[in-house]
């Protein structure tokens, strides 16, 4: 069971994949720099959906946005209260500066 919790990148296949990615990146940067710069705008645009896929980790684990990470109503109320206190403190400071 401990094999399942191990990251793919630390398995022999994952390390081989990292080596292959590293070698391909090296040759792209060193040998084919002109070709790479030609497609750079498209690569940047392609990066957007890739970041959504890999950085969100899938949308299945959110569970309706309730109860964790500030997505619940309780976190929203606390955030709103903190915002309101900061706004009032800022107004008081501004008034004190103008009166002195």
Buried (B, 14 or more C-beta within 10 A) or exposed (E): EEEEEEEEEEEEEEEEEEEEEEEEEEEEEEEEEEEEEEEEEEEEEEEEEEEEEEEEEEEEEEEEEEEEEEBBEEBEEEEEEEEEEEEEEEEEEEEEEEEE
